[in-house]
Amino acid sequence: MQSEEWHRFSRKIRHERPRCEMCVRMRQVGMNNLVNPSQDVHHIKKVRDYPELSFKRSNVMALCKKCHKKLTEQGK
């Protein structure tokens, strides 16, 4: 279960980064034309391995559902 603190943090990140960061990067290199709105916040370094980075802005990415699913399926 996710804490209220996480929900506030996640909302703030998505507000600050309204577009999916992965879609933006893919568009910049010509791999995609569509940039979706951010809907999820993804930890770059996994919380189970680095719990101290749970609320570090530098350890999260704002992603759309599709990109978040793709990264999660890749084990990232």
ABEGO torsion letter per residue (X at the ends): XBBAAAAAAAAAAAAABABBAAAAAAAAAGABABBBBBABBBBABBAAABAAAAABAAABBBBBAAAAAAAAAAGX
